[in-house]
Amino acid sequence: MRVAIAEDSLLFRAGLASVLTTAGHAVTASVGSADELIAAVTGDPPDAAIIDIKMPPTHTTEGLQAAAKIASTNPDVGVLVLSQYVEAHYAMRLINERPHGAGYLLKQRVIDVGEFIDSVERVAEGGLVVDPEVVGHLITGAQSVRPLAQLSAREREVLALIAEGKTNSAIAQQLVLTEKTVDSHIRNIFLKLDLPATDQDHRRVLAVLTYLRDTH
Amino acid sequence: MGAQASSAVALPEGVLPAALDALPFGIVLIDQDEQVMYANRPARRLAADDLRIGESVQWASIKQPSIDEPTGGSAAGPNAPRASEISAVTFSGALVGMVRPMRMLVDGLDDAVLIVLSPLPDSEGRGRDPEQLLQEVEAVSQVGSWSWDVEADVVTLSDELFRLHGLLPQSMPATAATVARQYHPEDRAAQFELVDHCRRTGQPFENTHRIVRPDGTVRWRQARGQAVMEDGRAVRIYGTVEDITERVDRERALRHSLDDSRRLAAENESLRHEIESQLSEVRESRLRIVQAGYEARRRLERDLHDGAQQRLTTLGLILRSAQAQLPDGASPALEQALRDALVELQAGLSELRGMARGLHPAILSDEGLLPALESLVARSPLPAQLSADPVGRLPGPIETTAYLVVSEALTNAGRHAAASNAHVTVEHRHELLSVMVSDDGAGGARVEGGNGLRLLSDRVAALDGRLHIDSPLGGGTRLRAELPCA
């Protein structure tokens, strides 16, 4: 796996690179700002990019902005955002902007190298990764409304697979259904969850978020 | 002059002349020819000793029907007034006074009529000497009159005018010069000019001037005068003088008190300005203190994240790397120590993160109030719901204060009030941000309660906002912060 890294702390960046190379992955770029990362990704697209949410110049959410940018320039490159904050809001923002190949992880997860590498790989493959603690808050934060109760068992199955980042054809294959049936299920899910009829990807993400909030 | 009337009539038996003389009213007996038979001493005094025995009484009737009817017999004389008339009695042509004649037949004196000369209280003075009446009027009104015979240079002053000058009535002859001497030095020239102008032109004058009494007191007077002209020359100038000292004093006192009031009002105004400016300084400094506090919290949070947390995470990576480099057959104790260290490190990082978030959630400054509140409600141990108007970005101190209100209220609800649910409402209307937190807990929360509400109230007040707490015992708590955000 080829990975680009953007992190403004030199020491941490070195540690991150070391973790990746030790695990047998190639680091294509190791830079200190979002702009440099975007340039590096455009110049030599990796499988995944890892970026700190707080980067120069404002040290607020440059990482999320870079993720959105990369989604438009290099949609195939997965982006894993490392953050100091357990904030569902940031995770949702990221997933809203990048329905595929996106991840939001607490920075300290890096220390659990195995899980971390696994997360990078899932993002690189187009999957969604949300930090377990953030998911926990999403769940406790949705106590009053449980929209998933309106879904049928089959629709919930489909939604769970969407949440895993599966495509419609993969879902059809796994559930032994025609793709047309899967489409119909998905339309029902959108309808029941009262999701606005904007673009397909956006609704998919919102459905996934509802699922994340409402399961467990 | 003295009349000896008592002997001309035989008084009824038992009636002593001395007793009649001691009566408080006059008694006159007249015969059918209306000639005086008897007059007691008060009657004689009323008539100024002009009452003589044998002299005819002359009636001057003034109709005044409202006066009480006198009781008694029929009228005796042909000219005697009817009972409904009030008469003035004159003797020797001199007006004695307004009397109530009590005409009655006197026992034992068949031909006689008794007249009681008792001055009527409500017409007092009317029958008197006009000169005396004038004097009384002058005394009451503190108006004196004068007349100046220009040719002879004799000034006649009324009694009251003498008194106004602080002199005994008619105590000295007066000329224009002696009168002028009493004018206040500052007013003298103007007064001369005024009177002289009147003398030359015959034009009446009116002015206000001061005189100095012999005892040195200064009196204010209003004078009016006019001239009697003959052949284009003033032969006599006369007028009135009114003592207006008391009025002037009152006006002056009023003016002083007005001036005092004005000065007081001006002082109040400047004091008010001063207090207002001080108050606004205090307000500004309070706001600065609160802002500085927020800024310090935010900086500390950032330092924790960028400094300690970053270093500790890097330390974790180093430890992990050390762990990976342990040779096969390394000491199990060393392996365990490294594992323990990493576990401790993760726990420490979580604690640090919680601490930093408690100081100031980065999401609040990065994303604004609502995302921060959503996050706060989501992680609240007490189940809570949030309903909010769309609220864009607001000034930092307002966002932070509103956030802290909700945070503190949720903490109190769960920790102190044992609530089982809370609801957070955010309204943003008419440039007023209202943040409400209601819970179903034990209630009884007070600003004075020392549970952080005092600090909260101060924070809200620093932004010119208000914190309302409705928290009856057993009735839950409704806490509402109103923050102006114009």
Interface residues (C-beta under 8 A of the other chain):
Chain A: S9 L11 F12 G15 L16 S18 V19 T22 K54 H59 T60 T61 Q84 Y85 V86 E87 A88 H89 Y90 L106 K107 Q108 V110 I111 D112 V113 H137 L138 T140 G141 A142 Q143 S144
Chain B: R302 H305 D306 Q309 Q310 R311 T313 T314 G316 L317 I318 L319 R320 S321 A324 L342 L345 Q346 L349 S350 R353 A356 R357 P361 A362 I363 S365 D366 E367 P371 E374 S375 V377 A378 R379 P383 Q385
